[in-house]
Amino acid sequence: MGLEPQAVIGDLDSLSQSARERLGSRVHHIAEQDSTDFAKSLQRIKAPFVLALGFTGLRLDHTLAAMTDLIRSAHRVVMLAEEEVIFRCPPRLSLDLAEGTRVSLFPFGEVKARSDGLYWPLDGIGFTPAERVGTSNRATGAVNIALEGPALVMLPREELGAALTGLGIG
């Protein structure tokens, strides 16, 4: 696309020597191997929000690690996957969605939720990654979720604007 990054942060195990040389001082090598490059980046940047690209797709283990980083990060992060936008659900979330829009909730621990505007209400349901997840629900109109516990929301990629607005970014 002809774009050059302002910074490259990570262990650099997949960055070619020619790219390192071309990027020069924009390369920030973090040698430790106990976190992902995504986590290393999120720990070192200051921004009102982060749009994360390129962290899903080829390897499922990398995708799952990046989703875990979304849960751990203090940043407001929206990850763009090929077909979804993914973000950590705040304690209260309002989304302006059209009827029929897919809304998935994936817990990363014990989660309790209440909802308005979902075909299958979340009220009174306990979610955990090992027992019950909330995938493939759908909006009946505007959606309101009140959540206790760590979970990701997944929406169709064309709902990026709704996700940003719901997170107070857009």
DSSP file (Angstrom, degrees, kcal/mol; ACC not computed):
  #  RESIDUE AA STRUCTURE BP1 BP2  ACC     N-H-->O    O-->H-N    N-H-->O    O-->H-N    TCO  KAPPA ALPHA  PHI   PSI    X-CA   Y-CA   Z-CA
    1    1 A M              0   0    0      0, 0.0     3,-0.1     0, 0.0     0, 0.0   0.000 360.0 360.0 360.0  -2.2    0.0    0.0    0.0
    2    2 A G        +     0   0    0      1,-0.3     2,-0.3     0, 0.0     0, 0.0   0.646 360.0 134.3  76.9  14.0    3.1    2.2    0.0
    3    3 A L        -     0   0    0      0, 0.0    -1,-0.3     0, 0.0     0, 0.0  -0.740  40.9-156.4 -99.0 146.4    2.7    3.0    3.8
    4    4 A E        -     0   0    0     -2,-0.3     2,-0.1    -3,-0.1    19,-0.0  -0.971  22.3-118.3-118.5 135.6    5.6    2.9    6.3
    5    5 A P        -     0   0    0      0, 0.0     3,-0.1     0, 0.0    21,-0.1  -0.367   6.3-140.1 -70.4 150.6    5.0    2.4   10.0
    6    6 A Q  S    S+     0   0    0      1,-0.3     2,-0.3    -2,-0.1    -2,-0.0   0.782  88.2   7.3 -75.4 -28.8    5.9    5.0   12.5
    7    7 A A        -     0   0    0      2,-0.0     2,-0.5    21,-0.0    -1,-0.3  -0.994  56.9-155.3-152.8 148.3    7.2    2.3   14.8
    8    8 A V  E     -a   27   0A   0     18,-2.6    20,-3.5    -2,-0.3     2,-0.4  -0.992  22.9-176.4-124.2 120.5    7.8   -1.5   14.8
    9    9 A I  E     +a   28   0A   0     -2,-0.5     2,-0.3    18,-0.2    32,-0.2  -0.959  31.5  65.7-122.5 132.0    7.6   -3.0   18.3
   10   10 A G  E    S-a   29   0A   0     18,-1.8    20,-2.6    -2,-0.4    -2,-0.1  -0.952  92.9 -58.4 155.5-170.5    8.3   -6.6   19.2
   11   11 A D        -     0   0    0     -2,-0.3    -1,-0.1    18,-0.2    18,-0.1   0.601  62.8-141.3 -80.5 -10.5   10.8   -9.4   19.4
   12   12 A L    >   +     0   0    0      1,-0.1     3,-1.2    16,-0.1     8,-0.1   0.656  53.3 141.9  64.7  20.9   11.3   -9.0   15.7
   13   13 A D  T 3  S+     0   0    0      1,-0.3    -1,-0.1     3,-0.0    -3,-0.0   0.677  77.8  38.8 -68.0 -14.1   11.6  -12.7   15.0
   14   14 A S  T 3  S+     0   0    0      2,-0.1     2,-0.6     0, 0.0    -1,-0.3   0.289  91.2 103.6-116.5  10.3    9.7  -12.2   11.7
   15   15 A L  S <  S-     0   0    0     -3,-1.2     5,-0.0     1,-0.0     0, 0.0  -0.824  70.7-126.6 -95.3 124.7   11.1   -8.9   10.6
   16   16 A S     >  -     0   0    0     -2,-0.6     4,-2.3     1,-0.1     5,-0.2  -0.236  16.5-118.2 -67.5 156.9   13.7   -9.2    7.8
   17   17 A Q  H  > S+     0   0    0      1,-0.2     4,-2.3     2,-0.2     5,-0.2   0.875 115.6  54.4 -62.2 -38.2   17.1   -7.7    8.1
   18   18 A S  H  > S+     0   0    0      1,-0.2     4,-2.3     2,-0.2    -1,-0.2   0.889 108.6  48.4 -65.7 -37.6   16.4   -5.4    5.1
   19   19 A A  H  > S+     0   0    0      2,-0.2     4,-2.6     1,-0.2     5,-0.2   0.905 109.7  52.8 -67.3 -40.6   13.3   -4.1    6.8
   20   20 A R  H  X S+     0   0    0     -4,-2.3     4,-1.7     1,-0.2    -2,-0.2   0.926 111.9  45.8 -57.8 -45.0   15.2   -3.5   10.0
   21   21 A E  H  < S+     0   0    0     -4,-2.3    -2,-0.2     1,-0.2    -1,-0.2   0.917 113.6  48.2 -66.5 -42.8   17.8   -1.5    8.1
   22   22 A R  H  < S+     0   0    0     -4,-2.3    -2,-0.2     1,-0.2    -1,-0.2   0.881 114.8  45.2 -65.2 -39.1   15.2    0.5    6.2
   23   23 A L  H >< S+     0   0    0     -4,-2.6     3,-2.2     1,-0.2    -1,-0.2   0.725  83.9 166.8 -81.0 -23.0   13.1    1.3    9.3
   24   24 A G  G ><  +     0   0    0     -4,-1.7     3,-1.8     1,-0.3    -1,-0.2  -0.175  67.3  10.9  53.0-121.9   16.2    2.2   11.4
   25   25 A S  G 3  S+     0   0    0      1,-0.3    -1,-0.3    -4,-0.1    -2,-0.1   0.548 116.4  75.1 -71.5  -6.8   15.3    4.1   14.6
   26   26 A R  G <  S+     0   0    0     -3,-2.2   -18,-2.6    -6,-0.1     2,-0.5   0.574  77.2  94.0 -78.9  -8.0   11.6    3.2   14.2
   27   27 A V  E <   -a    8   0A   0     -3,-1.8     2,-0.6   -20,-0.2   -18,-0.2  -0.750  56.3-170.9 -89.0 127.0   12.4   -0.3   15.3
   28   28 A H  E     -a    9   0A   0    -20,-3.5   -18,-1.8    -2,-0.5     2,-0.5  -0.895  10.7-156.2-121.1  98.5   12.0   -1.0   19.0
   29   29 A H  E     -a   10   0A   0     -2,-0.6     2,-0.5   -20,-0.2   -18,-0.2  -0.633  12.3-176.5 -82.2 124.3   13.4   -4.4   19.8
   30   30 A I        -     0   0    0    -20,-2.6    10,-0.1    -2,-0.5    -2,-0.0  -0.950   6.5-167.5-119.2 105.4   11.9   -6.0   23.0
   31   31 A A        +     0   0    0     -2,-0.5    -1,-0.1   -19,-0.1   -20,-0.1   0.730  47.6 108.9 -73.0 -24.9   13.8   -9.3   23.5
   32   32 A E        -     0   0    0      1,-0.1     3,-0.2   -22,-0.1    -2,-0.1  -0.154  51.2-158.6 -61.1 149.4   11.6  -11.0   26.1
   33   33 A Q        +     0   0    0      1,-0.1    -1,-0.1   -22,-0.0    -2,-0.0   0.147  69.6  91.8-113.1  16.3    9.5  -14.0   25.0
   34   34 A D  S    S+     0   0    0      2,-0.1     2,-0.3     0, 0.0    -1,-0.1   0.433  89.0  38.9 -93.5   0.3    6.9  -14.0   27.7
   35   35 A S  S    S-     0   0    0     -3,-0.2     2,-0.1     3,-0.0    30,-0.0  -0.946  86.1-102.4-142.6 164.2    4.4  -11.8   25.8
   36   36 A T     >  -     0   0    0     -2,-0.3     4,-2.5    29,-0.1     5,-0.2  -0.363  34.0-111.2 -80.3 164.7    3.2  -11.4   22.3
   37   37 A D  H  > S+     0   0    0      2,-0.2     4,-2.2     1,-0.2     5,-0.1   0.851 121.3  56.5 -62.2 -33.5    4.3   -8.6   20.0
   38   38 A F  H  > S+     0   0    0      2,-0.2     4,-2.7     1,-0.2    -1,-0.2   0.942 108.5  45.2 -62.9 -48.1    0.8   -7.2   20.3
   39   39 A A  H  > S+     0   0    0      1,-0.2     4,-2.2     2,-0.2    -2,-0.2   0.908 111.0  53.8 -62.2 -42.0    1.0   -7.1   24.1
   40   40 A K  H  X S+     0   0    0     -4,-2.5     4,-0.7     1,-0.2    -1,-0.2   0.912 111.7  45.9 -58.4 -42.4    4.5   -5.5   23.8
   41   41 A S  H >X S+     0   0    0     -4,-2.2     3,-1.2   -32,-0.2     4,-1.2   0.942 111.2  50.4 -66.1 -48.2    3.0   -2.8   21.6
   42   42 A L  H 3< S+     0   0    0     -4,-2.7     3,-0.2     1,-0.3    -1,-0.2   0.835 108.7  53.7 -61.9 -31.9    0.0   -2.2   23.8
   43   43 A Q  H 3< S+     0   0    0     -4,-2.2    -1,-0.3    -5,-0.2    -2,-0.2   0.693 115.4  39.5 -73.3 -18.1    2.2   -1.8   26.8
   44   44 A R  H << S+     0   0    0     -3,-1.2     2,-0.3    -4,-0.7    -2,-0.2   0.487  97.5  82.7-115.5  -4.7    4.4    0.8   25.2
   45   45 A I     <  -     0   0    0     -4,-1.2     2,-0.5    -3,-0.2    -4,-0.0  -0.734  57.4-150.6-104.2 153.4    2.1    3.1   23.2
   46   46 A K        +     0   0    0     -2,-0.3     3,-0.1     3,-0.0    -3,-0.0  -0.982  38.7 134.9-120.0 118.6    0.0    6.0   24.3
   47   47 A A        -     0   0    0     -2,-0.5    29,-0.2     1,-0.1     3,-0.1  -0.982  61.7-120.5-158.9 150.3   -3.1    6.6   22.4
   48   48 A P  S    S-     0   0    0      0, 0.0    28,-0.3     0, 0.0     2,-0.3   0.802  98.9 -10.8 -67.0 -26.3   -6.8    7.3   23.1
   49   49 A F        -     0   0    0     26,-0.1     2,-0.4    -3,-0.1    28,-0.2  -0.967  66.8-131.9-162.1 166.0   -7.7    4.1   21.3
   50   50 A V  E     -b   77   0B   0     26,-2.5    28,-2.8    -2,-0.3     2,-0.6  -0.991   1.8-158.0-129.5 129.3   -6.1    1.4   19.1
   51   51 A L  E     -b   78   0B   0     -2,-0.4     2,-0.6    26,-0.2    28,-0.2  -0.948  23.7-154.9 -99.6 117.5   -7.2   -0.1   15.8
   52   52 A A  E     +b   79   0B   0     26,-2.6    28,-3.0    -2,-0.6     2,-0.4  -0.846  15.6 178.8-103.8 121.8   -5.4   -3.4   15.6
   53   53 A L  E     +b   80   0B   0     -2,-0.6    28,-0.1    26,-0.2    26,-0.0  -0.911  58.7  24.8-118.8 145.5   -4.8   -5.0   12.2
   54   54 A G  S    S+     0   0    0     26,-0.6    -1,-0.1    -2,-0.4    27,-0.1   0.655  82.0 109.2  84.6  16.4   -3.0   -8.2   11.3
   55   55 A F  S    S+     0   0    0     25,-0.3     2,-0.3    -3,-0.2    11,-0.3   0.353  71.2  55.3-106.8   5.4   -3.5  -10.1   14.5
   56   56 A T  S    S+     0   0    0     24,-0.3     2,-0.6    10,-0.1     4,-0.1  -0.900  82.0  44.4-129.0 160.2   -6.0  -12.7   13.3
   57   57 A G  S    S+     0   0    0     -2,-0.3     6,-0.1     2,-0.1     3,-0.1  -0.766  89.1  54.3 123.4 -91.1   -6.0  -15.1   10.5
   58   58 A L  S    S+     0   0    0     -2,-0.6     2,-0.5     1,-0.2    -1,-0.1   0.863 111.3  32.4 -62.6 -43.4   -3.1  -17.4    9.6
   59   59 A R     >  -     0   0    0      1,-0.1     4,-2.1     2,-0.0     3,-0.2  -0.957  61.2-156.4-122.8 122.6   -2.5  -19.0   13.0
   60   60 A L  H  > S+     0   0    0     -2,-0.5     4,-2.8     1,-0.2     5,-0.2   0.870  96.0  56.9 -62.4 -37.9   -5.2  -19.8   15.5
   61   61 A D  H  > S+     0   0    0      1,-0.2     4,-1.9     2,-0.2    -1,-0.2   0.890 109.2  46.5 -62.2 -37.8   -2.8  -19.8   18.4
   62   62 A H  H  > S+     0   0    0     -3,-0.2     4,-2.3     2,-0.2    -1,-0.2   0.891 111.7  51.4 -69.0 -39.6   -1.7  -16.3   17.5
   63   63 A T  H  X S+     0   0    0     -4,-2.1     4,-2.2     2,-0.2    -2,-0.2   0.929 110.9  47.6 -62.7 -45.8   -5.3  -15.2   17.1
   64   64 A L  H  X S+     0   0    0     -4,-2.8     4,-2.1     1,-0.2    -1,-0.2   0.893 111.3  51.1 -63.5 -39.8   -6.2  -16.6   20.6
   65   65 A A  H  X S+     0   0    0     -4,-1.9     4,-2.1    -5,-0.2    -1,-0.2   0.907 109.9  50.0 -63.6 -41.0   -3.2  -14.9   22.2
   66   66 A A  H  X S+     0   0    0     -4,-2.3     4,-1.7   -11,-0.3    -2,-0.2   0.883 109.0  51.6 -65.6 -37.8   -4.2  -11.6   20.6
   67   67 A M  H  X S+     0   0    0     -4,-2.2     4,-1.5     2,-0.2    -1,-0.2   0.885 108.3  51.7 -66.1 -37.2   -7.7  -11.9   21.9
   68   68 A T  H  X S+     0   0    0     -4,-2.1     4,-1.9     1,-0.2    -2,-0.2   0.899 106.7  54.2 -63.0 -39.9   -6.3  -12.6   25.4
   69   69 A D  H  X S+     0   0    0     -4,-2.1     4,-1.9     1,-0.2    -2,-0.2   0.852 102.8  57.5 -62.1 -34.7   -4.2   -9.4   25.0
   70   70 A L  H  < S+     0   0    0     -4,-1.7    -1,-0.2     1,-0.2    -2,-0.2   0.908 107.9  46.8 -60.2 -42.0   -7.5   -7.5   24.2
   71   71 A I  H  < S+     0   0    0     -4,-1.5    -2,-0.2     1,-0.2    -1,-0.2   0.886 115.6  45.3 -67.1 -39.4   -8.9   -8.7   27.6
   72   72 A R  H  < S+     0   0    0     -4,-1.9    -1,-0.2    -5,-0.1    -2,-0.2   0.744  92.4  98.5 -78.0 -24.7   -5.7   -7.7   29.5
   73   73 A S     <  -     0   0    0     -4,-1.9     4,-0.1    -5,-0.2   -30,-0.0  -0.345  60.3-152.4 -74.6 143.3   -5.1   -4.3   27.9
   74   74 A A  S    S+     0   0    0    -32,-0.1    -1,-0.1     2,-0.1    -4,-0.1   0.613  72.9  96.0 -81.9 -14.6   -6.1   -1.1   29.6
   75   75 A H  S    S-     0   0    0      1,-0.1     2,-0.8   -33,-0.0   -26,-0.1  -0.334  86.7-113.7 -71.4 154.4   -6.4    0.5   26.1
   76   76 A R        +     0   0    0    -28,-0.3   -26,-2.5   -29,-0.2     2,-0.4  -0.852  50.6 179.8 -83.8 112.7   -9.6    0.8   24.2
   77   77 A V  E     -b   50   0B   0     -2,-0.8    11,-0.5   -28,-0.2     2,-0.5  -0.961  24.6-168.6-124.7 132.3   -8.8   -1.6   21.4
   78   78 A V  E     -bC  51  87B   0    -28,-2.8   -26,-2.6    -2,-0.4     2,-0.5  -0.984  15.1-154.5-118.1 119.6  -10.8   -2.6   18.4
   79   79 A M  E     -bC  52  86B   0      7,-3.1     7,-2.4    -2,-0.5     2,-0.7  -0.792   5.1-147.1 -94.7 131.8   -9.3   -5.5   16.5
   80   80 A L  E     +bC  53  85B   0    -28,-3.0   -26,-0.6    -2,-0.5   -25,-0.3  -0.883  20.5 179.0-101.0 115.0  -10.2   -5.8   12.8
   81   81 A A        -     0   0    0      3,-2.9   -24,-0.0    -2,-0.7     5,-0.0  -0.468  48.4 -89.5-100.0 179.5  -10.4   -9.4   11.6
   82   82 A E  S    S+     0   0    0      1,-0.2     3,-0.0    -2,-0.2    -1,-0.0   0.888 122.3   6.9 -59.6 -39.8  -11.3  -10.4    8.0
   83   83 A E  S    S+     0   0    0     74,-0.1    74,-2.3    73,-0.1     2,-0.3   0.484 125.4  53.4-121.9  -6.9  -15.0  -10.6    8.8
   84   84 A E  E     - D   0 156B   0     72,-0.3    -3,-2.9    73,-0.1     2,-0.4  -0.857  58.8-139.7-129.7 160.8  -15.4   -9.2   12.4
   85   85 A V  E     -CD  80 155B   0     70,-2.3    70,-2.3    -2,-0.3     2,-0.4  -0.977  30.7-166.5-110.8 137.3  -14.6   -6.3   14.7
   86   86 A I  E     +CD  79 154B   0     -7,-2.4    -7,-3.1    -2,-0.4     2,-0.3  -0.978  15.1 156.1-130.2 134.7  -13.6   -7.6   18.1
   87   87 A F  E     -CD  78 153B   0     66,-1.9    66,-3.2    -2,-0.4     2,-0.3  -0.993  46.5 -93.1-155.6 156.9  -13.3   -5.6   21.3
   88   88 A R  E     - D   0 152B   0    -11,-0.5    64,-0.3    -2,-0.3   -11,-0.1  -0.552  46.5-120.9 -70.3 131.1  -13.4   -6.0   25.1
   89   89 A C        -     0   0    0     62,-2.9    62,-0.3    -2,-0.3    -1,-0.1  -0.614  23.7-140.9 -76.3 123.7  -16.9   -5.4   26.4
   90   90 A P        -     0   0    0      0, 0.0    57,-0.2     0, 0.0     3,-0.1  -0.277  35.0 -93.8 -72.4 171.1  -17.0   -2.5   28.9
   91   91 A P  S    S+     0   0    0      0, 0.0    56,-2.8     0, 0.0     2,-0.4   0.825 116.9  27.0 -57.6 -30.9  -19.3   -2.9   31.9
   92   92 A R  E    S+G  146   0C   0     54,-0.2     2,-0.4     2,-0.0    54,-0.2  -0.999  74.4 176.4-134.1 132.4  -22.0   -1.0   30.0
   93   93 A L  E     -G  145   0C   0     52,-2.5    52,-2.8    -2,-0.4     2,-0.4  -0.996  11.3-170.8-139.9 130.7  -22.3   -1.0   26.2
   94   94 A S  E     -G  144   0C   0     72,-0.4     2,-0.4    -2,-0.4    50,-0.2  -0.989   9.9-175.0-120.4 130.0  -24.9    0.5   23.8
   95   95 A L  E     -G  143   0C   0     48,-3.0    48,-3.0    -2,-0.4     2,-1.1  -0.989  22.8-142.6-127.8 129.5  -24.7   -0.4   20.1
   96   96 A D        +     0   0    0     -2,-0.4     2,-0.3    46,-0.2    46,-0.2  -0.778  43.0 161.4 -89.9  97.2  -26.9    1.1   17.4
   97   97 A L        -     0   0    0     -2,-1.1     2,-0.1    44,-0.2     3,-0.1  -0.880  39.7-114.6-123.5 150.0  -27.5   -2.0   15.3
   98   98 A A    >   -     0   0    0     -2,-0.3     3,-2.1     1,-0.1    43,-0.3  -0.474  49.8 -84.4 -76.5 151.9  -30.0   -3.0   12.6
   99   99 A E  T 3  S+     0   0    0     41,-0.3    41,-0.2     1,-0.3    -1,-0.1  -0.314 116.6  25.6 -55.5 134.5  -32.3   -5.8   13.3
  100  100 A G  T 3  S+     0   0    0     39,-3.5    -1,-0.3     1,-0.3     2,-0.1   0.297  81.7 144.9  93.5  -8.9  -30.7   -9.1   12.5
  101  101 A T    <   -     0   0    0     -3,-2.1    38,-2.7    38,-0.1    -1,-0.3  -0.431  55.5-113.4 -65.2 132.8  -27.1   -8.0   13.0
  102  102 A R  E     -E  138   0B   0     36,-0.2     2,-0.4    -2,-0.1    36,-0.3  -0.480  35.3-176.5 -68.2 133.1  -25.0  -10.8   14.5
  103  103 A V  E     -E  137   0B   0     34,-2.1    34,-1.5    -2,-0.2     2,-0.4  -0.969   1.8-174.8-132.6 115.3  -23.8  -10.1   18.0
  104  104 A S  E     - F   0 154B   0     50,-2.4    50,-2.5    -2,-0.4     2,-0.5  -0.907   8.8-164.6-114.1 141.6  -21.4  -12.6   19.7
  105  105 A L  E     -EF 134 153B   0     29,-2.2    29,-2.3    -2,-0.4    48,-0.2  -0.990   5.7-171.3-123.7 121.1  -20.2  -12.4   23.3
  106  106 A F  E     - F   0 152B   0     46,-2.8    46,-2.8    -2,-0.5     2,-0.1  -0.953  15.3-141.3-119.4 117.3  -17.2  -14.6   24.2
  107  107 A P  E     - F   0 151B   0      0, 0.0    44,-0.3     0, 0.0    21,-0.1  -0.429  15.4-168.8 -77.2 148.0  -16.3  -14.9   27.9
  108  108 A F  S    S-     0   0    0     42,-3.4     2,-0.3    -2,-0.1    43,-0.1  -0.111  79.5 -13.3-119.6  32.1  -12.7  -15.0   29.1
  109  109 A G  S    S-     0   0    0     41,-0.2     2,-0.4    40,-0.1    18,-0.0  -0.944 115.7 -24.5 162.3-165.7  -13.8  -16.0   32.7
  110  110 A E        -     0   0    0     -2,-0.3     2,-0.4    18,-0.1    18,-0.2  -0.596  68.3-177.5 -73.9 128.0  -17.0  -16.1   34.6
  111  111 A V  E     -H  127   0C   0     16,-2.5    16,-2.7    -2,-0.4     2,-0.4  -0.985  19.3-172.5-133.4 136.8  -19.4  -13.5   33.2
  112  112 A K  E     +HI 126 148C   0     36,-2.4    36,-2.8    -2,-0.4     2,-0.3  -0.986  20.4 174.8-122.8 139.6  -22.9  -12.4   34.1
  113  113 A A  E     - I   0 147C   0     12,-0.7    11,-0.5     9,-0.5    12,-0.5  -0.966  24.2-157.5-144.7 157.2  -24.8  -10.1   31.8
  114  114 A R  E     - I   0 146C   0     32,-2.4    32,-2.4    -2,-0.3     2,-0.3  -0.942  23.3-175.7-127.1 153.7  -28.1   -8.4   31.2
  115  115 A S  E     - I   0 145C   0     -2,-0.3     2,-0.3    30,-0.2    30,-0.2  -0.994  23.2-163.9-150.7 155.8  -29.3   -7.2   27.8
  116  116 A D  E    S+ I   0 144C   0     28,-2.1    28,-2.5    -2,-0.3     3,-0.1  -0.977  80.0  31.1-129.4 144.3  -31.9   -5.4   25.8
  117  117 A G  E    S+     0   0C   0     -2,-0.3    23,-2.7     1,-0.3    24,-0.7   0.606  85.7 117.7  87.6  12.0  -32.2   -5.6   22.1
  118  118 A L  E     - I   0 139C   0     21,-0.2    -1,-0.3    22,-0.2    21,-0.2  -0.910  65.7-134.5-111.2 142.6  -31.0   -9.2   21.6
  119  119 A Y  S    S+     0   0    0     19,-3.0    -1,-0.1    -2,-0.4    20,-0.1   0.904 106.6  37.8 -58.0 -43.5  -33.1  -12.0   20.2
  120  120 A W  S    S-     0   0    0     18,-0.3    -1,-0.3    -3,-0.1    17,-0.0  -0.904  96.9-137.1-109.4 101.0  -31.8  -14.3   23.0
  121  121 A P        -     0   0    0      0, 0.0    -5,-0.1     0, 0.0    -2,-0.0  -0.175   2.3-144.4 -58.7 149.9  -31.6  -12.1   26.1
  122  122 A L    >   +     0   0    0      2,-0.1     3,-2.0   -10,-0.0    -9,-0.5   0.558  55.7 128.2 -90.2 -10.8  -28.5  -12.5   28.3
  123  123 A D  T 3  S+     0   0    0      1,-0.3    -9,-0.2    -8,-0.2     3,-0.1  -0.192  79.2   2.7 -55.8 129.8  -30.3  -12.0   31.6
  124  124 A G  T 3  S+     0   0    0    -11,-0.5     2,-0.5     1,-0.2    -1,-0.3   0.491  98.6 123.6  77.3   3.6  -29.8  -14.7   34.2
  125  125 A I    <   -     0   0    0     -3,-2.0   -12,-0.7   -12,-0.5     2,-0.5  -0.849  51.2-147.3-101.4 130.6  -27.3  -16.7   32.1
  126  126 A G  E     -H  112   0C   0     -2,-0.5     2,-0.4   -14,-0.1   -14,-0.2  -0.831  15.7-161.4 -94.1 132.2  -23.8  -17.5   33.4
  127  127 A F  E     +H  111   0C   0    -16,-2.7   -16,-2.5    -2,-0.5     6,-0.2  -0.903  17.9 161.4-114.1 141.6  -21.1  -17.6   30.8
  128  128 A T  B >>  -J  132   0D   0      4,-1.7     4,-1.0    -2,-0.4     3,-0.8  -0.968  45.8-119.1-147.8 153.1  -17.6  -19.2   31.0
  129  129 A P  T 34 S+     0   0    0      0, 0.0     4,-0.1     0, 0.0   -19,-0.0   0.789 114.4  48.3 -64.5 -24.6  -15.2  -20.2   28.2
  130  130 A A  T 34 S+     0   0    0      2,-0.1     3,-0.1    -3,-0.0    -3,-0.0   0.617 127.6  17.5 -90.0 -12.4  -15.4  -23.9   29.4
  131  131 A E  T <4 S+     0   0    0     -3,-0.8     2,-0.4     1,-0.3    -4,-0.1   0.741 123.0  10.2-125.5 -57.6  -19.2  -24.2   29.6
  132  132 A R  B  <  -J  128   0D   0     -4,-1.0    -4,-1.7     2,-0.0     2,-0.3  -0.985  52.8-179.5-139.3 127.1  -21.3  -21.6   27.9
  133  133 A V        -     0   0    0     -2,-0.4     2,-0.2    -6,-0.2   -27,-0.2  -0.790  28.1-129.8-116.8 164.0  -20.5  -18.9   25.4
  134  134 A G  E >   +E  105   0B   0    -29,-2.3   -29,-2.2    -2,-0.3     3,-0.5  -0.340  47.0 152.2-112.5  52.0  -22.8  -16.4   23.8
  135  135 A T  E 3   +     0   0B   0    -31,-0.3   -31,-0.1     1,-0.2    -2,-0.1  -0.463  54.9  17.9 -84.1 154.8  -22.0  -16.7   20.1
  136  136 A S  E 3  S+     0   0B   0      1,-0.1    -1,-0.2    -2,-0.1   -32,-0.2   0.779  75.8 147.3  61.6  35.1  -24.3  -16.0   17.2
  137  137 A N  E <   -E  103   0B   0    -34,-1.5   -34,-2.1    -3,-0.5     2,-0.3  -0.353  35.1-142.4 -78.4 176.1  -27.0  -13.9   18.9
  138  138 A R  E     -E  102   0B   0    -36,-0.3   -19,-3.0    -2,-0.1   -18,-0.3  -0.999   9.6-110.7-146.9 149.2  -28.6  -11.2   16.9
  139  139 A A  E     - I   0 118C   0    -38,-2.7   -39,-3.5    -2,-0.3   -21,-0.2  -0.430  11.1-166.3 -75.3 146.1  -29.9   -7.7   17.4
  140  140 A T  E    S-     0   0C   0    -23,-2.7     2,-0.3   -41,-0.2   -41,-0.3   0.288  76.2 -56.9-105.3   4.7  -33.6   -6.9   17.4
  141  141 A G  E    S+     0   0C   0    -24,-0.7    -1,-0.2   -43,-0.3   -44,-0.2  -0.968 112.7  12.6 152.0-147.8  -32.6   -3.2   17.1
  142  142 A A  E    S-     0   0C   0     -2,-0.3     2,-0.4   -46,-0.2   -46,-0.2  -0.313  74.6-143.8 -57.6 139.6  -30.4   -1.1   19.4
  143  143 A V  E     -G   95   0C   0    -48,-3.0   -48,-3.0    -4,-0.1     2,-0.4  -0.906  17.6-173.6-114.7 134.9  -28.5   -3.3   21.8
  144  144 A N  E     -GI  94 116C   0    -28,-2.5   -28,-2.1    -2,-0.4     2,-0.4  -0.998   7.1-175.3-125.6 129.0  -27.7   -2.5   25.5
  145  145 A I  E     -GI  93 115C   0    -52,-2.8   -52,-2.5    -2,-0.4     2,-0.5  -0.987  12.5-167.7-126.2 131.7  -25.5   -4.9   27.5
  146  146 A A  E     -GI  92 114C   0    -32,-2.4   -32,-2.4    -2,-0.4     2,-0.4  -0.988  24.2-172.4-113.9 127.6  -24.6   -4.6   31.2
  147  147 A L  E     - I   0 113C   0    -56,-2.8     2,-0.5    -2,-0.5   -34,-0.2  -0.939  27.2-168.7-131.9 140.6  -21.7   -7.0   32.0
  148  148 A E  E     + I   0 112C   0    -36,-2.8   -36,-2.4    -2,-0.4    -2,-0.0  -0.983  67.6  23.2-122.7 116.5  -19.8   -8.3   35.0
  149  149 A G  S    S-     0   0    0     -2,-0.5     2,-0.5   -38,-0.2   -38,-0.2  -0.412  98.6 -52.2 115.8 167.6  -16.6  -10.2   34.0
  150  150 A P        +     0   0    0      0, 0.0   -42,-3.4     0, 0.0     2,-0.3  -0.659  64.8 147.0 -85.8 123.5  -14.2  -10.3   31.1
  151  151 A A  E     - F   0 107B   0     -2,-0.5   -62,-2.9   -62,-0.3     2,-0.4  -0.995  37.5-132.0-150.9 154.1  -15.7  -10.9   27.6
  152  152 A L  E     -DF  88 106B   0    -46,-2.8   -46,-2.8    -2,-0.3     2,-0.4  -0.828  15.7-144.9-103.2 146.3  -15.1  -10.0   24.0
  153  153 A V  E     -DF  87 105B   0    -66,-3.2   -66,-1.9    -2,-0.4     2,-0.5  -0.920  12.7-164.4-106.5 137.2  -17.8   -8.7   21.7
  154  154 A M  E     +DF  86 104B   0    -50,-2.5   -50,-2.4    -2,-0.4   -68,-0.2  -0.990  13.0 169.6-125.8 126.3  -17.7   -9.7   18.0
  155  155 A L  E     -D   85   0B   0    -70,-2.3   -70,-2.3    -2,-0.5   -52,-0.1  -0.865  46.1 -81.3-126.0 159.9  -19.7   -7.9   15.4
  156  156 A P  E >   -D   84   0B   0      0, 0.0     3,-2.6     0, 0.0   -72,-0.3  -0.348  46.8-113.9 -57.8 146.0  -19.7   -8.0   11.6
  157  157 A R  G >  S+     0   0    0    -74,-2.3     3,-1.5     1,-0.3   -73,-0.1   0.796 114.2  66.7 -56.8 -31.3  -16.8   -5.9   10.2
  158  158 A E  G 3  S+     0   0    0      1,-0.3     3,-0.4   -75,-0.3    -1,-0.3   0.589  90.0  68.1 -69.0  -6.0  -19.3   -3.5    8.6
  159  159 A E  G <>  +     0   0    0     -3,-2.6     4,-2.4     1,-0.2    -1,-0.3   0.114  62.0 115.0 -96.8  20.7  -20.3   -2.5   12.1
  160  160 A L  H <> S+     0   0    0     -3,-1.5     4,-2.8     1,-0.2     5,-0.2   0.916  75.5  52.2 -54.6 -45.3  -17.0   -0.8   12.9
  161  161 A G  H  > S+     0   0    0     -3,-0.4     4,-2.4     1,-0.2    -1,-0.2   0.904 109.6  48.3 -59.8 -43.1  -18.7    2.5   13.2
  162  162 A A  H  > S+     0   0    0      2,-0.2     4,-2.7     1,-0.2    -1,-0.2   0.892 112.0  50.3 -64.0 -39.8  -21.2    1.2   15.7
  163  163 A A  H  X S+     0   0    0     -4,-2.4     4,-1.7     2,-0.2    -2,-0.2   0.938 111.6  47.1 -63.5 -47.3  -18.4   -0.4   17.7
  164  164 A L  H  <>S+     0   0    0     -4,-2.8     5,-3.3     1,-0.2     6,-1.2   0.913 114.5  46.9 -61.8 -43.3  -16.4    2.8   17.9
  165  165 A T  H ><5S+     0   0    0     -4,-2.4     3,-1.7     4,-0.3    -1,-0.2   0.926 110.4  52.7 -63.9 -44.5  -19.5    4.8   18.9
  166  166 A G  H 3<5S+     0   0    0     -4,-2.7   -72,-0.4     1,-0.3    -1,-0.2   0.809 109.9  49.0 -61.7 -30.3  -20.4    2.3   21.5
  167  167 A L  T 3<5S-     0   0    0     -4,-1.7    -1,-0.3    -5,-0.1    -2,-0.2   0.405 119.3-110.6 -88.3   1.2  -16.9    2.5   23.0
  168  168 A G  T < 5S+     0   0    0     -3,-1.7    -3,-0.2    -4,-0.2    -2,-0.1   0.746  93.5 104.8  77.3  22.5  -17.1    6.3   23.0
  169  169 A I      <       0   0    0     -5,-3.3    -4,-0.3    -6,-0.2    -5,-0.1   0.800 360.0 360.0-100.8 -40.6  -14.4    6.5   20.3
  170  170 A G              0   0    0     -6,-1.2    -5,-0.3    -9,-0.2    -6,-0.1   0.437 360.0 360.0 -95.2 360.0  -16.5    7.5   17.2
